[in-house]
């Protein structure tokens, strides 16, 4: 079954939608395209990110632009990890984790399921939930 595709939309930049996301995040995703020999031009265009701005280290984009760009890239690359793990996480991997957690009786159980099941997708990181009183945190341990 083919992956659903993001349909191009015109982003509207509102006064409250400030450009605060560092261009380094876009550069990392562009690297994933390059590693696969693919062109990020379509995803950049959907997010209204001029290709020349990608090389500007102090440039920023809005949250809406980042969401549009990363969503398009995840589908085009068929990798929800965007090249950050040793193997691609095919489109739908994180949706599967979410569905596995939906029936949890508590948020704590849902988070523990998410972390445990994430290990089935990649050995590159371990996620673990830690609680101390009313505070919970998720620890990420890198293995590569």
N, CA, C and O atoms as a GROMACS GRO file, in nm:
protein
  576
    1UNK      N    1   0.084  -0.117   0.000
    1UNK     CA    2   0.000   0.000   0.000
    1UNK      C    3   0.089   0.124   0.000
    1UNK      O    4   0.179   0.134   0.084
    2UNK      N    5   0.068   0.218  -0.091
    2UNK     CA    6   0.155   0.335  -0.098
    2UNK      C    7   0.136   0.425   0.024
    2UNK      O    8   0.027   0.431   0.082
    3UNK      N    9   0.243   0.494   0.060
    3UNK     CA   10   0.239   0.587   0.173
    3UNK      C   11   0.157   0.709   0.134
    3UNK      O   12   0.163   0.754   0.020
    4UNK      N   13   0.080   0.763   0.232
    4UNK     CA   14   0.010   0.887   0.201
    4UNK      C   15   0.110   0.999   0.180
    4UNK      O   16   0.217   0.998   0.240
    5UNK      N   17   0.077   1.093   0.096
    5UNK     CA   18   0.167   1.204   0.065
    5UNK      C   19   0.114   1.334   0.123
    5UNK      O   20  -0.007   1.355   0.130
    6UNK      N   21   0.204   1.418   0.164
    6UNK     CA   22   0.166   1.550   0.212
    6UNK      C   23   0.126   1.633   0.091
    6UNK      O   24   0.198   1.637  -0.009
    7UNK      N   25   0.011   1.699   0.099
    7UNK     CA   26  -0.030   1.785  -0.011
    7UNK      C   27   0.026   1.925   0.015
    7UNK      O   28   0.016   1.976   0.126
    8UNK      N   29   0.082   1.986  -0.089
    8UNK     CA   30   0.140   2.119  -0.070
    8UNK      C   31   0.034   2.219  -0.027
    8UNK      O   32  -0.076   2.222  -0.082
    9UNK      N   33   0.067   2.298   0.071
    9UNK     CA   34  -0.024   2.402   0.118
    9UNK      C   35   0.054   2.531   0.132
    9UNK      O   36   0.176   2.531   0.148
   10UNK      N   37  -0.016   2.640   0.126
   10UNK     CA   38   0.044   2.771   0.145
   10UNK      C   39   0.047   2.798   0.295
   10UNK      O   40  -0.058   2.805   0.359
   11UNK      N   41   0.165   2.814   0.350
   11UNK     CA   42   0.177   2.844   0.492
   11UNK      C   43   0.153   2.993   0.514
   11UNK      O   44   0.202   3.076   0.438
   12UNK      N   45   0.078   3.024   0.615
   12UNK     CA   46   0.062   3.166   0.649
   12UNK      C   47   0.141   3.191   0.777
   12UNK      O   48   0.125   3.119   0.876
   13UNK      N   49   0.222   3.290   0.773
   13UNK     CA   50   0.304   3.325   0.888
   13UNK      C   51   0.231   3.435   0.964
   13UNK      O   52   0.212   3.545   0.913
   14UNK      N   53   0.191   3.404   1.086
   14UNK     CA   54   0.120   3.499   1.170
   14UNK      C   55   0.217   3.574   1.259
   14UNK      O   56   0.330   3.529   1.280
   15UNK      N   57   0.174   3.686   1.311
   15UNK     CA   58   0.260   3.766   1.397
   15UNK      C   59   0.315   3.684   1.515
   15UNK      O   60   0.428   3.706   1.557
   16UNK      N   61   0.235   3.592   1.567
   16UNK     CA   62   0.278   3.513   1.682
   16UNK      C   63   0.359   3.390   1.644
   16UNK      O   64   0.409   3.319   1.732
   17UNK      N   65   0.373   3.364   1.516
   17UNK     CA   66   0.448   3.247   1.471
   17UNK      C   67   0.590   3.291   1.436
   17UNK      O   68   0.626   3.304   1.319
   18UNK      N   69   0.669   3.314   1.541
   18UNK     CA   70   0.806   3.365   1.522
   18UNK      C   71   0.899   3.254   1.474
   18UNK      O   72   0.882   3.137   1.507
   19UNK      N   73   0.996   3.294   1.396
   19UNK     CA   74   1.096   3.201   1.346
   19UNK      C   75   1.202   3.181   1.454
   19UNK      O   76   1.291   3.264   1.470
   20UNK      N   77   1.192   3.070   1.527
   20UNK     CA   78   1.286   3.045   1.636
   20UNK      C   79   1.357   2.910   1.626
   20UNK      O   80   1.447   2.882   1.706
   21UNK      N   81   1.318   2.827   1.531
   21UNK     CA   82   1.382   2.696   1.516
   21UNK      C   83   1.511   2.712   1.437
   21UNK      O   84   1.508   2.761   1.324
   22UNK      N   85   1.624   2.670   1.495
   22UNK     CA   86   1.753   2.686   1.425
   22UNK      C   87   1.757   2.608   1.294
   22UNK      O   88   1.703   2.498   1.283
   23UNK      N   89   1.823   2.666   1.196
   23UNK     CA   90   1.838   2.604   1.065
   23UNK      C   91   1.916   2.472   1.074
   23UNK      O   92   1.908   2.391   0.982
   24UNK      N   93   1.989   2.450   1.181
   24UNK     CA   94   2.064   2.325   1.197
   24UNK      C   95   1.973   2.203   1.188
   24UNK      O   96   2.016   2.098   1.140
   25UNK      N   97   1.848   2.215   1.233
   25UNK     CA   98   1.754   2.102   1.223
   25UNK      C   99   1.723   2.073   1.077
   25UNK      O  100   1.714   1.956   1.037
   26UNK      N  101   1.705   2.175   0.997
   26UNK     CA  102   1.681   2.158   0.853
   26UNK      C  103   1.804   2.099   0.787
   26UNK      O  104   1.793   2.010   0.703
   27UNK      N  105   1.921   2.149   0.825
   27UNK     CA  106   2.046   2.098   0.768
   27UNK      C  107   2.062   1.948   0.795
   27UNK      O  108   2.109   1.874   0.709
   28UNK      N  109   2.024   1.903   0.915
   28UNK     CA  110   2.035   1.761   0.948
   28UNK      C  111   1.943   1.677   0.859
   28UNK      O  112   1.981   1.568   0.816
   29UNK      N  113   1.825   1.727   0.833
   29UNK     CA  114   1.732   1.654   0.747
   29UNK      C  115   1.779   1.655   0.603
   29UNK      O  116   1.766   1.555   0.532
   30UNK      N  117   1.834   1.766   0.558
   30UNK     CA  118   1.891   1.774   0.422
   30UNK      C  119   2.004   1.672   0.408
   30UNK      O  120   2.019   1.611   0.302
   31UNK      N  121   2.082   1.652   0.514
   31UNK     CA  122   2.188   1.551   0.512
   31UNK      C  123   2.130   1.412   0.489
   31UNK      O  124   2.188   1.331   0.417
   32UNK      N  125   2.015   1.383   0.552
   32UNK     CA  126   1.951   1.252   0.531
   32UNK      C  127   1.912   1.234   0.384
   32UNK      O  128   1.926   1.125   0.329
   33UNK      N  129   1.863   1.340   0.322
   33UNK     CA  130   1.832   1.334   0.178
   33UNK      C  131   1.959   1.304   0.099
   33UNK      O  132   1.960   1.217   0.012
   34UNK      N  133   2.066   1.377   0.129
   34UNK     CA  134   2.192   1.360   0.057
   34UNK      C  135   2.246   1.219   0.072
   34UNK      O  136   2.296   1.161  -0.025
   35UNK      N  137   2.236   1.162   0.192
   35UNK     CA  138   2.285   1.026   0.215
   35UNK      C  139   2.210   0.924   0.130
   35UNK      O  140   2.264   0.818   0.099
   36UNK      N  141   2.088   0.954   0.094
   36UNK     CA  142   2.007   0.863   0.011
   36UNK      C  143   2.008   0.903  -0.137
   36UNK      O  144   1.942   0.839  -0.219
   37UNK      N  145   2.084   1.007  -0.170
   37UNK     CA  146   2.092   1.051  -0.309
   37UNK      C  147   1.963   1.114  -0.358
   37UNK      O  148   1.932   1.109  -0.477
   38UNK      N  149   1.886   1.175  -0.266
   38UNK     CA  150   1.759   1.236  -0.302
   38UNK      C  151   1.766   1.388  -0.288
   38UNK      O  152   1.854   1.441  -0.221
   39UNK      N  153   1.672   1.456  -0.351
   39UNK     CA  154   1.668   1.601  -0.352
   39UNK      C  155   1.560   1.651  -0.256
   39UNK      O  156   1.445   1.610  -0.269
   40UNK      N  157   1.594   1.738  -0.160
   40UNK     CA  158   1.495   1.789  -0.065
   40UNK      C  159   1.413   1.906  -0.118
   40UNK      O  160   1.334   1.964  -0.043
   41UNK      N  161   1.430   1.943  -0.244
   41UNK     CA  162   1.368   2.066  -0.298
   41UNK      C  163   1.217   2.071  -0.278
   41UNK      O  164   1.163   2.175  -0.241
   42UNK      N  165   1.148   1.961  -0.303
   42UNK     CA  166   1.002   1.961  -0.292
   42UNK      C  167   0.959   1.985  -0.146
   42UNK      O  168   0.868   2.064  -0.121
   43UNK      N  169   1.023   1.919  -0.052
   43UNK     CA  170   0.988   1.937   0.090
   43UNK      C  171   1.022   2.078   0.136
   43UNK      O  172   0.946   2.138   0.212
   44UNK      N  173   1.135   2.131   0.091
   44UNK     CA  174   1.171   2.269   0.126
   44UNK      C  175   1.068   2.366   0.070
   44UNK      O  176   1.028   2.460   0.138
   45UNK      N  177   1.024   2.343  -0.053
   45UNK     CA  178   0.925   2.431  -0.115
   45UNK      C  179   0.792   2.425  -0.040
   45UNK      O  180   0.728   2.528  -0.018
   46UNK      N  181   0.750   2.305   0.000
   46UNK     CA  182   0.625   2.292   0.075
   46UNK      C  183   0.631   2.373   0.205
   46UNK      O  184   0.530   2.430   0.247
   47UNK      N  185   0.748   2.379   0.266
   47UNK     CA  186   0.765   2.450   0.392
   47UNK      C  187   0.805   2.596   0.372
   47UNK      O  188   0.827   2.669   0.468
   48UNK      N  189   0.814   2.638   0.247
   48UNK     CA  190   0.853   2.775   0.213
   48UNK      C  191   0.989   2.812   0.273
   48UNK      O  192   1.007   2.919   0.331
   49UNK      N  193   1.084   2.720   0.258
   49UNK     CA  194   1.221   2.743   0.303
   49UNK      C  195   1.307   2.757   0.178
   49UNK      O  196   1.328   2.659   0.106
   50UNK      N  197   1.358   2.877   0.150
   50UNK     CA  198   1.443   2.894   0.032
   50UNK      C  199   1.570   2.810   0.047
   50UNK      O  200   1.637   2.817   0.150
   51UNK      N  201   1.605   2.730  -0.055
   51UNK     CA  202   1.724   2.644  -0.044
   51UNK      C  203   1.851   2.721  -0.007
   51UNK      O  204   1.936   2.667   0.064
   52UNK      N  205   1.866   2.844  -0.052
   52UNK     CA  206   1.985   2.922  -0.020
   52UNK      C  207   1.994   2.953   0.130
   52UNK      O  208   2.104   2.969   0.182
   53UNK      N  209   1.881   2.960   0.198
   53UNK     CA  210   1.881   2.990   0.342
   53UNK      C  211   1.930   2.872   0.426
   53UNK      O  212   1.975   2.891   0.539
   54UNK      N  213   1.923   2.752   0.371
   54UNK     CA  214   1.963   2.632   0.447
   54UNK      C  215   2.108   2.642   0.491
   54UNK      O  216   2.143   2.593   0.598
   55UNK      N  217   2.192   2.703   0.411
   55UNK     CA  218   2.335   2.713   0.442
   55UNK      C  219   2.368   2.826   0.540
   55UNK      O  220   2.483   2.839   0.582
   56UNK      N  221   2.270   2.907   0.575
   56UNK     CA  222   2.295   3.018   0.667
   56UNK      C  223   2.289   2.968   0.812
   56UNK      O  224   2.181   2.932   0.859
   57UNK      N  225   2.401   2.965   0.883
   57UNK     CA  226   2.404   2.907   1.016
   57UNK      C  227   2.319   2.981   1.120
   57UNK      O  228   2.277   2.920   1.219
   58UNK      N  229   2.293   3.109   1.100
   58UNK     CA  230   2.214   3.184   1.199
   58UNK      C  231   2.067   3.196   1.159
   58UNK      O  232   1.989   3.258   1.232
   59UNK      N  233   2.029   3.138   1.046
   59UNK     CA  234   1.890   3.148   1.000
   59UNK      C  235   1.798   3.068   1.092
   59UNK      O  236   1.841   2.973   1.158
   60UNK      N  237   1.673   3.108   1.095
   60UNK     CA  238   1.570   3.042   1.177
   60UNK      C  239   1.447   3.019   1.091
   60UNK      O  240   1.426   3.087   0.991
   61UNK      N  241   1.366   2.921   1.130
   61UNK     CA  242   1.237   2.896   1.065
   61UNK      C  243   1.131   2.890   1.174
   61UNK      O  244   1.163   2.880   1.293
   62UNK      N  245   1.005   2.895   1.133
   62UNK     CA  246   0.895   2.887   1.228
   62UNK      C  247   0.866   2.741   1.262
   62UNK      O  248   0.911   2.649   1.193
   63UNK      N  249   0.790   2.721   1.368
   63UNK     CA  250   0.748   2.586   1.405
   63UNK      C  251   0.663   2.524   1.294
   63UNK      O  252   0.675   2.405   1.266
   64UNK      N  253   0.578   2.604   1.230
   64UNK     CA  254   0.495   2.553   1.121
   64UNK      C  255   0.581   2.507   1.004
   64UNK      O  256   0.551   2.405   0.941
   65UNK      N  257   0.686   2.581   0.973
   65UNK     CA  258   0.776   2.541   0.865
   65UNK      C  259   0.847   2.411   0.901
   65UNK      O  260   0.861   2.323   0.816
   66UNK      N  261   0.892   2.398   1.025
   66UNK     CA  262   0.961   2.276   1.068
   66UNK      C  263   0.867   2.157   1.061
   66UNK      O  264   0.906   2.049   1.016
   67UNK      N  265   0.744   2.177   1.106
   67UNK     CA  266   0.646   2.068   1.102
   67UNK      C  267   0.619   2.024   0.958
   67UNK      O  268   0.614   1.904   0.930
   68UNK      N  269   0.601   2.119   0.870
   68UNK     CA  270   0.575   2.087   0.729
   68UNK      C  271   0.695   2.018   0.666
   68UNK      O  272   0.680   1.917   0.598
   69UNK      N  273   0.814   2.073   0.687
   69UNK     CA  274   0.934   2.016   0.626
   69UNK      C  275   0.963   1.876   0.678
   69UNK      O  276   0.987   1.784   0.600
   70UNK      N  277   0.961   1.859   0.810
   70UNK     CA  278   0.993   1.727   0.864
   70UNK      C  279   0.887   1.624   0.828
   70UNK      O  280   0.920   1.508   0.802
   71UNK      N  281   0.760   1.664   0.825
   71UNK     CA  282   0.654   1.571   0.785
   71UNK      C  283   0.670   1.524   0.641
   71UNK      O  284   0.656   1.406   0.611
   72UNK      N  285   0.700   1.619   0.552
   72UNK     CA  286   0.722   1.582   0.412
   72UNK      C  287   0.844   1.493   0.398
   72UNK      O  288   0.843   1.396   0.322
   73UNK      N  289   0.950   1.526   0.470
   73UNK     CA  290   1.074   1.448   0.463
   73UNK      C  291   1.052   1.305   0.515
   73UNK      O  292   1.102   1.210   0.455
   74UNK      N  293   0.980   1.291   0.625
   74UNK     CA  294   0.954   1.157   0.679
   74UNK      C  295   0.886   1.069   0.576
   74UNK      O  296   0.917   0.950   0.564
   75UNK      N  297   0.793   1.126   0.501
   75UNK     CA  298   0.722   1.047   0.401
   75UNK      C  299   0.808   1.023   0.278
   75UNK      O  300   0.811   0.911   0.226
   76UNK      N  301   0.877   1.125   0.229
   76UNK     CA  302   0.962   1.108   0.110
   76UNK      C  303   1.076   1.011   0.136
   76UNK      O  304   1.110   0.930   0.049
   77UNK      N  305   1.136   1.018   0.254
   77UNK     CA  306   1.248   0.930   0.288
   77UNK      C  307   1.201   0.795   0.342
   77UNK      O  308   1.280   0.702   0.356
   78UNK      N  309   1.072   0.785   0.372
   78UNK     CA  310   1.014   0.668   0.439
   78UNK      C  311   1.096   0.635   0.564
   78UNK      O  312   1.134   0.520   0.588
   79UNK      N  313   1.121   0.740   0.642
   79UNK     CA  314   1.203   0.726   0.762
   79UNK      C  315   1.158   0.830   0.864
   79UNK      O  316   1.191   0.948   0.852
   80UNK      N  317   1.084   0.785   0.965
   80UNK     CA  318   1.036   0.876   1.067
   80UNK      C  319   1.149   0.924   1.159
   80UNK      O  320   1.128   1.018   1.237
   81UNK      N  321   1.266   0.862   1.153
   81UNK     CA  322   1.381   0.908   1.232
   81UNK      C  323   1.468   1.004   1.151
   81UNK      O  324   1.565   1.057   1.204
   82UNK      N  325   1.436   1.025   1.026
   82UNK     CA  326   1.505   1.122   0.941
   82UNK      C  327   1.656   1.098   0.933
   82UNK      O  328   1.735   1.193   0.931
   83UNK      N  329   1.695   0.971   0.928
   83UNK     CA  330   1.836   0.938   0.911
   83UNK      C  331   1.917   0.936   1.039
   83UNK      O  332   2.039   0.919   1.033
   84UNK      N  333   1.854   0.953   1.153
   84UNK     CA  334   1.929   0.963   1.278
   84UNK      C  335   1.965   0.828   1.339
   84UNK      O  336   2.050   0.822   1.427
   85UNK      N  337   1.901   0.721   1.293
   85UNK     CA  338   1.931   0.588   1.346
   85UNK      C  339   2.001   0.505   1.238
   85UNK      O  340   2.003   0.543   1.121
   86UNK      N  341   2.058   0.392   1.278
   86UNK     CA  342   2.132   0.308   1.183
   86UNK      C  343   2.041   0.243   1.080
   86UNK      O  344   2.087   0.199   0.975
   87UNK      N  345   1.914   0.237   1.108
   87UNK     CA  346   1.817   0.186   1.010
   87UNK      C  347   1.699   0.282   1.006
   87UNK      O  348   1.668   0.348   1.105
   88UNK      N  349   1.633   0.288   0.891
   88UNK     CA  350   1.516   0.374   0.876
   88UNK      C  351   1.401   0.321   0.962
   88UNK      O  352   1.386   0.200   0.979
   89UNK      N  353   1.322   0.412   1.014
   89UNK     CA  354   1.197   0.376   1.081
   89UNK      C  355   1.086   0.405   0.980
   89UNK      O  356   1.046   0.520   0.964
   90UNK      N  357   1.035   0.302   0.912
   90UNK     CA  358   0.938   0.323   0.805
   90UNK      C  359   0.818   0.406   0.850
   90UNK      O  360   0.781   0.407   0.968
   91UNK      N  361   0.759   0.476   0.753
   91UNK     CA  362   0.642   0.559   0.778
   91UNK      C  363   0.536   0.475   0.849
   91UNK      O  364   0.497   0.369   0.801
   92UNK      N  365   0.489   0.523   0.963
   92UNK     CA  366   0.390   0.452   1.042
   92UNK      C  367   0.446   0.388   1.168
   92UNK      O  368   0.370   0.340   1.252
   93UNK      N  369   0.579   0.387   1.182
   93UNK     CA  370   0.641   0.324   1.299
   93UNK      C  371   0.594   0.388   1.430
   93UNK      O  372   0.556   0.319   1.524
   94UNK      N  373   0.596   0.521   1.434
   94UNK     CA  374   0.556   0.589   1.557
   94UNK      C  375   0.406   0.584   1.576
   94UNK      O  376   0.358   0.587   1.690
   95UNK      N  377   0.330   0.577   1.468
   95UNK     CA  378   0.186   0.558   1.481
   95UNK      C  379   0.155   0.424   1.545
   95UNK      O  380   0.062   0.412   1.626
   96UNK      N  381   0.234   0.321   1.509
   96UNK     CA  382   0.217   0.189   1.569
   96UNK      C  383   0.244   0.197   1.720
   96UNK      O  384   0.171   0.138   1.799
   97UNK      N  385   0.350   0.269   1.758
   97UNK     CA  386   0.379   0.284   1.901
   97UNK      C  387   0.266   0.356   1.973
   97UNK      O  388   0.230   0.319   2.084
   98UNK      N  389   0.212   0.458   1.910
   98UNK     CA  390   0.101   0.532   1.972
   98UNK      C  391  -0.020   0.441   1.991
   98UNK      O  392  -0.083   0.442   2.097
   99UNK      N  393  -0.054   0.363   1.888
   99UNK     CA  394  -0.169   0.272   1.901
   99UNK      C  395  -0.145   0.166   2.008
   99UNK      O  396  -0.240   0.125   2.075
  100UNK      N  397  -0.022   0.122   2.024
  100UNK     CA  398   0.009   0.023   2.128
  100UNK      C  399  -0.005   0.082   2.267
  100UNK      O  400  -0.024   0.009   2.364
  101UNK      N  401   0.004   0.213   2.278
  101UNK     CA  402  -0.004   0.279   2.408
  101UNK      C  403  -0.143   0.331   2.441
  101UNK      O  404  -0.172   0.360   2.557
  102UNK      N  405  -0.229   0.343   2.341
  102UNK     CA  406  -0.362   0.403   2.362
  102UNK      C  407  -0.446   0.333   2.467
  102UNK      O  408  -0.520   0.399   2.541
  103UNK      N  409  -0.437   0.202   2.475
  103UNK     CA  410  -0.523   0.128   2.568
  103UNK      C  411  -0.467   0.125   2.710
  103UNK      O  412  -0.526   0.062   2.798
  104UNK      N  413  -0.357   0.192   2.733
  104UNK     CA  414  -0.296   0.191   2.867
  104UNK      C  415  -0.390   0.257   2.968
  104UNK      O  416  -0.455   0.358   2.937
  105UNK      N  417  -0.399   0.201   3.088
  105UNK     CA  418  -0.490   0.258   3.188
  105UNK      C  419  -0.443   0.392   3.246
  105UNK      O  420  -0.523   0.469   3.298
  106UNK      N  421  -0.312   0.419   3.236
  106UNK     CA  422  -0.258   0.545   3.289
  106UNK      C  423  -0.152   0.598   3.193
  106UNK      O  424  -0.100   0.525   3.109
  107UNK      N  425  -0.122   0.726   3.208
  107UNK     CA  426  -0.016   0.785   3.127
  107UNK      C  427   0.118   0.717   3.157
  107UNK      O  428   0.198   0.696   3.066
  108UNK      N  429   0.143   0.683   3.282
  108UNK     CA  430   0.268   0.616   3.318
  108UNK      C  431   0.285   0.484   3.245
  108UNK      O  432   0.393   0.455   3.194
  109UNK      N  433   0.179   0.404   3.240
  109UNK     CA  434   0.185   0.276   3.169
  109UNK      C  435   0.204   0.301   3.019
  109UNK      O  436   0.281   0.230   2.954
  110UNK      N  437   0.137   0.402   2.965
  110UNK     CA  438   0.152   0.434   2.822
  110UNK      C  439   0.296   0.471   2.790
  110UNK      O  440   0.351   0.424   2.690
  111UNK      N  441   0.357   0.554   2.873
  111UNK     CA  442   0.496   0.594   2.850
  111UNK      C  443   0.591   0.475   2.862
  111UNK      O  444   0.685   0.463   2.783
  112UNK      N  445   0.568   0.389   2.959
  112UNK     CA  446   0.653   0.270   2.972
  112UNK      C  447   0.640   0.179   2.851
  112UNK      O  448   0.739   0.123   2.805
  113UNK      N  449   0.519   0.162   2.800
  113UNK     CA  450   0.499   0.082   2.678
  113UNK      C  451   0.574   0.144   2.561
  113UNK      O  452   0.643   0.075   2.487
  114UNK      N  453   0.559   0.277   2.545
  114UNK     CA  454   0.624   0.347   2.434
  114UNK      C  455   0.774   0.321   2.439
  114UNK      O  456   0.835   0.286   2.339
  115UNK      N  457   0.831   0.340   2.556
  115UNK     CA  458   0.977   0.324   2.571
  115UNK      C  459   1.020   0.180   2.543
  115UNK      O  460   1.119   0.158   2.473
  116UNK      N  461   0.947   0.084   2.596
  116UNK     CA  462   0.982  -0.057   2.573
  116UNK      C  463   0.968  -0.094   2.426
  116UNK      O  464   1.056  -0.158   2.369
  117UNK      N  465   0.858  -0.053   2.364
  117UNK     CA  466   0.835  -0.088   2.224
  117UNK      C  467   0.928  -0.013   2.130
  117UNK      O  468   0.958  -0.062   2.021
  118UNK      N  469   0.975   0.105   2.170
  118UNK     CA  470   1.070   0.178   2.085
  118UNK      C  471   1.196   0.093   2.064
  118UNK      O  472   1.258   0.099   1.958
  119UNK      N  473   1.234   0.016   2.163
  119UNK     CA  474   1.349  -0.072   2.152
  119UNK      C  475   1.334  -0.178   2.045
  119UNK      O  476   1.434  -0.232   1.997
  120UNK      N  477   1.210  -0.209   2.005
  120UNK     CA  478   1.187  -0.304   1.897
  120UNK      C  479   1.220  -0.241   1.761
  120UNK      O  480   1.250  -0.312   1.665
  121UNK      N  481   1.214  -0.107   1.755
  121UNK     CA  482   1.237  -0.038   1.628
  121UNK      C  483   1.384  -0.012   1.602
  121UNK      O  484   1.430  -0.022   1.488
  122UNK      N  485   1.459   0.020   1.706
  122UNK     CA  486   1.601   0.051   1.687
  122UNK      C  487   1.679   0.024   1.815
  122UNK      O  488   1.634   0.056   1.924
  123UNK      N  489   1.797  -0.036   1.800
  123UNK     CA  490   1.883  -0.056   1.917
  123UNK      C  491   1.975   0.065   1.942
  123UNK      O  492   2.056   0.063   2.035
  124UNK      N  493   1.962   0.169   1.861
  124UNK     CA  494   2.054   0.284   1.869
  124UNK      C  495   2.035   0.369   1.993
  124UNK      O  496   2.128   0.434   2.040
  125UNK      N  497   1.914   0.367   2.048
  125UNK     CA  498   1.886   0.442   2.170
  125UNK      C  499   1.798   0.357   2.260
  125UNK      O  500   1.721   0.273   2.213
  126UNK      N  501   1.810   0.381   2.389
  126UNK     CA  502   1.721   0.320   2.486
  126UNK      C  503   1.645   0.432   2.553
  126UNK      O  504   1.704   0.531   2.597
  127UNK      N  505   1.513   0.417   2.561
  127UNK     CA  506   1.428   0.512   2.631
  127UNK      C  507   1.380   0.447   2.759
  127UNK      O  508   1.344   0.329   2.758
  128UNK      N  509   1.378   0.522   2.870
  128UNK     CA  510   1.331   0.467   2.996
  128UNK      C  511   1.260   0.576   3.076
  128UNK      O  512   1.305   0.690   3.082
  129UNK      N  513   1.149   0.538   3.136
  129UNK     CA  514   1.072   0.630   3.221
  129UNK      C  515   1.123   0.618   3.364
  129UNK      O  516   1.141   0.508   3.416
  130UNK      N  517   1.146   0.733   3.426
  130UNK     CA  518   1.187   0.738   3.567
  130UNK      C  519   1.090   0.830   3.640
  130UNK      O  520   1.053   0.936   3.589
  131UNK      N  521   1.049   0.788   3.758
  131UNK     CA  522   0.960   0.871   3.838
  131UNK      C  523   1.021   0.898   3.974
  131UNK      O  524   1.092   0.814   4.030
  132UNK      N  525   0.991   1.016   4.025
  132UNK     CA  526   1.033   1.055   4.159
  132UNK      C  527   0.920   1.141   4.216
  132UNK      O  528   0.907   1.259   4.183
  133UNK      N  529   0.840   1.080   4.300
  133UNK     CA  530   0.724   1.151   4.351
  133UNK      C  531   0.626   1.179   4.239
  133UNK      O  532   0.585   1.087   4.167
  134UNK      N  533   0.587   1.305   4.224
  134UNK     CA  534   0.492   1.344   4.120
  134UNK      C  535   0.559   1.380   3.987
  134UNK      O  536   0.491   1.422   3.893
  135UNK      N  537   0.690   1.364   3.979
  135UNK     CA  538   0.763   1.404   3.859
  135UNK      C  539   0.809   1.280   3.783
  135UNK      O  540   0.866   1.187   3.840
  136UNK      N  541   0.783   1.281   3.653
  136UNK     CA  542   0.829   1.173   3.566
  136UNK      C  543   0.920   1.232   3.459
  136UNK      O  544   0.901   1.346   3.415
  137UNK      N  545   1.018   1.155   3.419
  137UNK     CA  546   1.107   1.197   3.312
  137UNK      C  547   1.139   1.078   3.225
  137UNK      O  548   1.126   0.962   3.266
  138UNK      N  549   1.182   1.108   3.103
  138UNK     CA  550   1.222   1.001   3.011
  138UNK      C  551   1.372   1.021   2.984
  138UNK      O  552   1.415   1.128   2.943
  139UNK      N  553   1.447   0.916   3.009
  139UNK     CA  554   1.592   0.920   2.983
  139UNK      C  555   1.618   0.854   2.848
  139UNK      O  556   1.560   0.751   2.815
  140UNK      N  557   1.705   0.917   2.773
  140UNK     CA  558   1.746   0.865   2.644
  140UNK      C  559   1.894   0.833   2.653
  140UNK      O  560   1.976   0.920   2.683
  141UNK      N  561   1.929   0.706   2.626
  141UNK     CA  562   2.068   0.664   2.627
  141UNK      C  563   2.107   0.625   2.486
  141UNK      O  564   2.045   0.537   2.425
  142UNK      N  565   2.211   0.692   2.434
  142UNK     CA  566   2.258   0.662   2.298
  142UNK      C  567   2.355   0.544   2.301
  142UNK      O  568   2.435   0.531   2.394
  143UNK      N  569   2.346   0.458   2.198
  143UNK     CA  570   2.433   0.342   2.188
  143UNK      C  571   2.519   0.343   2.063
  143UNK      O  572   2.587   0.244   2.035
  144UNK      N  573   2.518   0.450   1.988
  144UNK     CA  574   2.604   0.460   1.869
  144UNK      C  575   2.647   0.602   1.848
  144UNK      O  576   2.720   0.631   1.753
   0.00000   0.00000   0.00000
